[in-house]
Amino acid sequence: MFKNFLRYLEGTVRIRVRGAAIERFLNLCSRHDIALHGIERAALDELHATVLLGDFKRLRALMGRTGCRVHLLRRRGAPFMAHRFRKRYMLFGGAAALAGLCWVLTSFLWVVHLTVPDGVSGYDLAHNLHDLGVRPGAYIGSIDARAVRSEMMYRMPELAFISINLHGNRLEVEAHARRPKPEMVDKDLPTSVYATKPGLITKMAVTEGTPAVKVGETVAQGDMLVSSVKLPTGEQGAARKSHATAEVEARTWYTATSRRAPAAAAKQYTGKETVQYALVFGRRRVNLFLGSGVSEENCDKAVEERKIVIADSLEVPVKLQKQTFRYYETREAAPDPDAVRAGMEQAAVRRLQAQIDGTITARSTAFRELPGGGYELTLYAECLEQIGREAVDTQELPAPAQPGEEGAP
């Protein structure tokens, strides 16, 4: 296919060769490297073939040696097309403008797509890139991705890595946030395990330290669960402190009350819609409708934008914007109490689940309508969660027993 395209650019002619020495003609073409394509033997003394325009000009000077005559049947290719339309200046002007437009689209940056993770400011990222020349309209040849990457890492210490990939006239910037360093725990620091909330102990797994409570006991917030003090195991030993660690599971109870305001007026759509279109060139907008627009009172406005993409790596800096206005009327709405209760209960359960370090094992609710309007819901929940937390132990070690005292040697 590519060879055919090159032949079209150079131009080809279809010729008819007549004479008694057709073989001499073929030998002459072979001796002077004149390629013949699509050869057809129409008769004993007649031959049809396709030859390039440049070879045809050379062939005309050699025909006297063959005793054959050449007739032109058909011309095809860009040179003949250009000669036919040589006086149509607007056509050539449009082709030149199209070539210039293609050069502009492929030589300048028109789209910068940012991927910003949590912990990184999207505004700072875009602002620093703009200062370094990475912005729509910048010349692609002036962007040094390696230099930009190094400078961005210096300007924004919160970045762990930033990738800059150019695809045609579209630049993709993907930032990766630096992970915070994990808190170092000093294993030699004496700590005890305390209760973070009241509950009934259901399970204890002590890996270091001395248990201060047992399974089945009820504890209050701040009570010691596991002590750092380890008593001596022999007569000659002494008490010492350790870094107590344990997993303590307890049954806890919660009560949460939430209220919802009286129902507001609800929207009833009339079915009437107005659609408007506009073209956005960078920061400029060209309306494709008459007038100044539509009043946004008693209507919802939805805006959709569609990019003009020629290929995966070639985008036009033009967007087609569609505005849809849906009109409505406001009416008093009477909500379904069952639906309101279900929604309030789900919201209360989600809030509670975000507060605890465990699971909700049982729950119940009390729901009532308030006298002045609105609703109130009370959630009663029983949970199973971890309540142990390590903290520095400041208690004193017990004094060693004196001789003659109970437990002394």
C-alpha positions as CSV (number, residue, x, y, z in Angstrom):
1,M,0.0,0.0,0.0
2,F,2.8,2.4,0.8
3,K,4.4,1.7,-2.6
4,N,1.2,2.5,-4.3
5,F,1.0,5.8,-2.4
6,L,4.5,6.7,-3.6
7,R,3.6,5.9,-7.1
8,Y,0.6,8.1,-6.8
9,L,2.8,11.0,-5.6
10,E,5.2,10.5,-8.5
11,G,2.5,9.9,-11.1
12,T,1.9,7.0,-13.5
13,V,0.7,6.6,-17.1
14,R,-0.9,3.6,-18.8
15,I,0.6,3.1,-22.2
16,R,-0.1,0.9,-25.3
17,V,2.8,-0.4,-27.3
18,R,2.3,-1.6,-30.9
19,G,4.9,-3.0,-33.2
20,A,6.5,-6.2,-34.6
21,A,9.4,-6.1,-32.1
22,I,7.7,-6.2,-28.7
23,E,10.5,-8.4,-27.3
24,R,13.1,-5.8,-28.4
25,F,11.0,-3.1,-26.5
26,L,11.0,-5.2,-23.3
27,N,14.7,-5.9,-23.5
28,L,15.4,-2.1,-24.0
29,C,13.3,-1.3,-20.9
30,S,15.2,-3.9,-18.8
31,R,18.6,-2.6,-20.0
32,H,17.8,1.0,-18.9
33,D,16.0,0.0,-15.6
34,I,12.6,1.1,-16.7
35,A,10.0,-0.8,-14.6
36,L,6.8,-1.9,-16.2
37,H,3.8,-2.8,-14.0
38,G,0.5,-4.4,-14.8
39,I,1.7,-5.9,-18.2
40,E,-1.1,-7.2,-20.4
41,R,-0.5,-8.7,-23.9
42,A,-3.6,-7.5,-25.8
43,A,-2.5,-9.1,-29.1
44,L,0.6,-10.5,-30.8
45,D,1.8,-7.0,-31.7
46,E,0.2,-5.0,-28.9
47,L,1.2,-4.6,-25.2
48,H,-0.4,-2.6,-22.3
49,A,1.6,-1.6,-19.3
50,T,1.9,1.0,-16.5
51,V,5.1,3.1,-16.1
52,L,6.1,5.9,-13.8
53,L,6.0,9.4,-15.1
54,G,9.8,9.9,-14.9
55,D,10.4,6.6,-16.7
56,F,7.9,7.5,-19.4
57,K,9.9,10.6,-20.2
58,R,13.1,8.5,-20.6
59,L,11.2,5.9,-22.6
60,R,10.1,8.5,-25.3
61,A,13.7,9.2,-26.1
62,L,14.5,5.4,-26.7
63,M,11.5,4.4,-28.8
64,G,13.3,5.1,-32.1
65,R,15.5,2.0,-31.6
66,T,12.6,-0.5,-31.1
67,G,10.5,0.1,-34.1
68,C,7.4,0.3,-31.9
69,R,4.9,3.1,-31.3
70,V,3.7,4.1,-27.8
71,H,0.2,5.6,-27.2
72,L,-0.9,7.2,-24.0
73,L,-4.1,5.6,-22.6
74,R,-4.5,7.0,-19.1
75,R,-2.8,9.3,-16.7
76,R,-3.0,9.1,-12.9
77,G,-1.3,10.7,-9.9
78,A,-0.6,13.8,-7.9
79,P,1.3,15.7,-10.7
80,F,-1.7,15.4,-13.1
81,M,-4.1,16.4,-10.3
82,A,-2.1,19.4,-9.5
83,H,-1.9,20.5,-13.1
84,R,-5.6,20.1,-13.5
85,F,-6.3,22.3,-10.4
86,R,-3.4,24.7,-10.9
87,K,-5.7,27.8,-11.1
88,R,-7.8,26.9,-8.1
89,Y,-5.9,29.0,-5.6
90,M,-8.3,28.5,-2.8
91,L,-7.8,24.8,-2.9
92,F,-4.1,25.1,-2.5
93,G,-4.5,27.7,0.1
94,G,-6.8,25.4,2.1
95,A,-4.3,22.6,1.8
96,A,-1.5,24.9,3.0
97,A,-3.7,26.0,5.9
98,L,-4.5,22.4,6.8
99,A,-0.8,21.6,6.8
100,G,-0.1,24.5,9.0
101,L,-2.9,23.5,11.4
102,C,-1.4,20.0,11.6
103,W,2.0,21.4,12.4
104,V,0.6,23.6,15.1
105,L,-1.4,20.7,16.6
106,T,1.6,18.4,16.7
107,S,4.3,21.0,17.7
108,F,2.5,22.6,20.7
109,L,1.1,21.2,23.9
110,W,-2.6,21.6,24.2
111,V,-3.7,19.2,26.9
112,V,-2.1,18.7,30.4
113,H,-3.7,15.9,32.4
114,L,-2.8,15.8,36.1
115,T,-3.3,12.8,38.4
116,V,-3.1,14.1,42.0
117,P,-3.1,11.7,44.9
118,D,-4.2,12.4,48.5
119,G,-1.7,14.4,50.4
120,V,-0.6,16.5,47.4
121,S,-2.0,19.9,46.6
122,G,-3.3,20.0,43.0
123,Y,-3.1,23.8,43.0
124,D,0.6,23.7,44.0
125,L,1.3,21.0,41.4
126,A,-0.3,22.9,38.6
127,H,1.2,26.2,39.7
128,N,4.8,24.8,39.8
129,L,4.4,23.1,36.4
130,H,3.1,26.4,34.9
131,D,6.2,28.2,36.3
132,L,8.4,25.5,34.6
133,G,6.8,26.1,31.2
134,V,4.5,23.0,31.3
135,R,1.2,24.5,30.3
136,P,-1.2,24.5,27.3
137,G,0.2,26.3,24.4
138,A,3.9,25.6,25.2
139,Y,6.2,24.5,22.4
140,I,6.8,20.8,22.9
141,G,10.5,21.0,21.9
142,S,11.2,23.4,24.8
143,I,10.0,20.9,27.5
144,D,12.7,18.8,29.1
145,A,10.9,16.1,31.0
146,R,13.9,15.1,33.0
147,A,14.7,18.6,34.2
148,V,11.1,19.3,35.0
149,R,10.9,16.1,37.1
150,S,14.0,17.0,39.1
151,E,12.8,20.5,39.7
152,M,9.4,19.4,40.8
153,M,10.9,16.9,43.3
154,Y,13.0,19.8,44.8
155,R,10.0,22.2,45.0
156,M,7.5,19.8,46.5
157,P,9.1,17.6,49.2
158,E,5.8,15.8,49.7
159,L,6.3,14.0,46.3
160,A,7.8,10.6,46.3
161,F,7.9,10.4,42.5
162,I,6.4,12.2,39.5
163,S,6.1,10.8,36.0
164,I,5.8,13.0,32.9
165,N,4.8,11.3,29.7
166,L,4.2,13.0,26.4
167,H,1.7,11.5,23.9
168,G,1.5,13.6,20.8
169,N,0.2,17.0,22.0
170,R,-1.1,15.6,25.3
171,L,1.0,15.5,28.4
172,E,0.2,13.2,31.3
173,V,1.6,14.1,34.7
174,E,1.1,11.5,37.5
175,A,2.3,12.4,41.0
176,H,2.9,9.9,43.8
177,A,2.7,11.1,47.4
178,R,5.5,10.4,49.9
179,R,4.4,7.9,52.5
180,P,4.8,9.1,56.1
181,K,7.5,7.3,58.0
182,P,6.1,4.7,60.4
183,E,6.3,5.6,64.0
184,M,9.2,3.9,65.6
185,V,8.3,2.0,68.8
186,D,11.0,1.6,71.4
187,K,10.7,-1.9,72.5
188,D,12.9,-1.2,75.6
189,L,10.5,1.5,76.8
190,P,8.3,0.1,79.7
191,T,4.6,0.4,78.8
192,S,1.3,-0.9,80.1
193,V,-1.9,-1.6,78.2
194,Y,-4.9,0.6,79.2
195,A,-8.6,0.5,78.2
196,T,-9.7,3.2,75.7
197,K,-13.4,2.8,76.6
198,P,-15.6,0.9,79.0
199,G,-16.6,-2.7,78.2
200,L,-16.9,-6.3,79.2
201,I,-13.7,-8.3,78.5
202,T,-14.4,-11.3,76.2
203,K,-10.9,-12.2,75.0
204,M,-7.3,-11.4,76.0
205,A,-4.1,-12.4,74.2
206,V,-1.1,-11.2,76.2
207,T,2.3,-11.5,74.6
208,E,4.3,-9.5,77.2
209,G,3.5,-8.2,80.6
210,T,1.3,-9.3,83.5
211,P,-2.5,-9.4,83.1
212,A,-4.3,-7.0,85.5
213,V,-7.9,-8.2,84.6
214,K,-9.5,-11.4,83.6
215,V,-12.0,-12.4,80.9
216,G,-15.5,-11.7,82.0
217,E,-14.6,-8.6,84.1
218,T,-16.0,-5.2,83.4
219,V,-13.5,-2.3,83.0
220,A,-13.9,1.5,82.7
221,Q,-12.1,3.8,80.4
222,G,-8.5,4.3,81.5
223,D,-8.3,1.1,83.6
224,M,-5.0,-0.9,83.4
225,L,-5.5,-4.1,81.5
226,V,-1.9,-5.4,81.3
227,S,0.8,-4.2,83.6
228,S,4.4,-3.8,82.6
229,V,5.6,-5.1,86.0
230,K,6.8,-8.6,85.9
231,L,7.2,-10.2,89.4
232,P,10.2,-12.4,90.2
233,T,9.7,-16.1,89.5
234,G,12.3,-17.3,92.0
235,E,13.5,-16.5,95.5
236,Q,16.6,-14.6,94.3
237,G,14.8,-12.7,91.5
238,A,13.6,-9.1,91.5
239,A,10.7,-7.4,89.9
240,R,11.3,-5.6,86.6
241,K,9.4,-3.6,83.9
242,S,8.8,-4.7,80.3
243,H,7.1,-3.5,77.2
244,A,3.6,-4.9,77.6
245,T,1.7,-5.8,74.5
246,A,-1.7,-7.5,74.2
247,E,-4.9,-7.7,72.2
248,V,-7.9,-7.2,74.3
249,E,-11.4,-7.7,72.9
250,A,-14.4,-6.4,74.7
251,R,-18.1,-6.0,74.3
252,T,-19.1,-2.4,74.3
253,W,-22.4,-0.5,74.1
254,Y,-23.4,2.8,72.4
255,T,-26.4,5.1,72.3
256,A,-26.6,7.7,69.6
257,T,-29.5,10.1,68.8
258,S,-29.9,12.0,65.6
259,R,-32.6,14.4,64.3
260,R,-33.9,15.3,60.9
261,A,-35.4,18.7,60.1
262,P,-39.0,19.0,58.7
263,A,-39.4,18.1,55.1
264,A,-38.7,20.9,52.6
265,A,-40.4,21.6,49.4
266,A,-39.8,19.0,46.8
267,K,-39.1,19.5,43.0
268,Q,-41.7,18.3,40.5
269,Y,-40.3,18.4,37.0
270,T,-42.6,19.7,34.3
271,G,-41.0,17.9,31.4
272,K,-39.8,21.1,29.7
273,E,-36.2,21.2,28.7
274,T,-33.9,23.7,27.0
275,V,-30.6,22.6,25.3
276,Q,-27.9,25.0,24.4
277,Y,-24.5,24.4,22.8
278,A,-21.2,26.4,22.9
279,L,-17.6,26.0,21.7
280,V,-14.8,26.5,24.2
281,F,-11.4,27.5,22.8
282,G,-9.0,27.4,25.8
283,R,-10.5,30.0,28.1
284,R,-12.7,31.6,25.5
285,R,-16.3,30.5,24.9
286,V,-18.4,31.0,21.8
287,N,-22.1,30.5,22.2
288,L,-23.9,28.7,19.4
289,F,-27.3,30.0,20.4
290,L,-29.0,33.4,20.2
291,G,-29.7,35.5,23.2
292,S,-27.9,35.8,26.6
293,G,-29.0,32.5,28.0
294,V,-31.7,31.0,30.2
295,S,-32.7,32.2,33.6
296,E,-31.7,29.6,36.1
297,E,-34.6,30.2,38.4
298,N,-36.8,27.1,38.9
299,C,-34.6,24.9,36.7
300,D,-31.7,22.6,37.1
301,K,-28.7,23.1,34.9
302,A,-26.5,20.2,33.7
303,V,-23.3,20.9,31.7
304,E,-21.6,18.3,29.6
305,E,-18.3,18.8,27.8
306,R,-16.9,16.7,25.0
307,K,-13.4,16.9,23.7
308,I,-12.6,16.8,20.0
309,V,-10.1,14.0,19.6
310,I,-8.5,13.2,16.3
311,A,-6.4,10.2,17.6
312,D,-5.3,8.8,20.9
313,S,-2.2,11.1,20.9
314,L,-3.7,14.1,19.1
315,E,-6.4,16.3,20.7
316,V,-7.8,19.6,19.4
317,P,-7.9,22.4,22.1
318,V,-11.6,22.8,21.4
319,K,-14.5,21.5,23.5
320,L,-18.1,21.2,22.6
321,Q,-20.2,22.2,25.6
322,K,-23.8,21.2,26.1
323,Q,-26.1,22.9,28.6
324,T,-29.4,21.2,29.6
325,F,-32.0,23.2,31.6
326,R,-34.8,21.1,33.2
327,Y,-37.7,23.1,34.6
328,Y,-39.5,22.2,37.8
329,E,-42.2,23.4,40.2
330,T,-41.8,23.4,44.0
331,R,-44.4,21.6,46.0
332,E,-44.8,20.5,49.6
333,A,-43.7,16.8,49.9
334,A,-44.9,14.4,52.5
335,P,-42.1,11.9,53.0
336,D,-42.7,8.2,53.9
337,P,-41.8,7.7,57.6
338,D,-40.6,4.2,56.9
339,A,-38.2,5.5,54.2
340,V,-37.0,8.3,56.5
341,R,-36.4,5.8,59.4
342,A,-34.5,3.5,57.1
343,G,-32.3,6.3,55.8
344,M,-31.6,7.7,59.3
345,E,-30.7,4.3,60.6
346,Q,-28.3,3.6,57.8
347,A,-26.6,6.9,58.4
348,A,-26.3,6.3,62.1
349,V,-24.8,2.8,61.6
350,R,-22.2,4.2,59.1
351,R,-21.2,6.9,61.6
352,L,-20.9,4.4,64.4
353,Q,-18.9,1.9,62.3
354,A,-16.4,4.7,61.5
355,Q,-15.9,5.3,65.2
356,I,-15.2,1.8,66.5
357,D,-12.3,-0.7,66.0
358,G,-14.5,-3.7,65.5
359,T,-17.9,-4.9,64.4
360,I,-21.5,-4.2,65.4
361,T,-23.0,-7.4,66.8
362,A,-26.6,-6.2,67.6
363,R,-28.6,-3.1,67.3
364,S,-32.1,-1.6,67.8
365,T,-33.7,1.8,67.2
366,A,-36.4,4.0,68.6
367,F,-38.1,6.3,66.1
368,R,-40.6,9.1,66.7
369,E,-42.0,12.2,65.0
370,L,-41.3,15.5,66.7
371,P,-44.2,17.8,67.6
372,G,-42.9,20.8,65.6
373,G,-42.1,18.6,62.6
374,G,-39.1,16.5,61.8
375,Y,-38.0,13.1,63.1
376,E,-35.8,11.7,65.9
377,L,-34.0,8.4,65.9
378,T,-32.1,6.8,68.8
379,L,-29.7,3.9,68.0
380,Y,-28.8,1.3,70.6
381,A,-25.8,-0.8,69.5
382,E,-23.7,-3.6,71.0
383,C,-20.2,-4.0,69.5
384,L,-17.2,-6.3,69.7
385,E,-14.0,-4.3,69.4
386,Q,-10.4,-3.9,70.5
387,I,-10.0,-1.6,73.5
388,G,-6.4,-2.0,74.4
389,R,-3.9,0.8,74.0
390,E,-0.2,1.0,75.0
391,A,1.0,3.9,77.2
392,V,4.2,4.7,79.1
393,D,4.1,3.1,82.6
394,T,5.2,5.4,85.4
395,Q,4.3,3.1,88.4
396,E,7.0,2.3,90.9
397,L,8.5,-1.2,91.2
398,P,7.6,-3.0,94.4
399,A,10.4,-2.9,97.0
400,P,12.2,-6.2,97.5
401,A,11.2,-8.2,100.6
402,Q,13.5,-7.8,103.7
403,P,14.9,-10.8,105.5
404,G,12.4,-12.1,108.1
405,E,9.4,-10.8,106.1
406,E,7.0,-13.2,104.5
407,G,8.4,-14.3,101.1
408,A,12.1,-13.3,102.1
409,P,14.8,-16.0,102.1
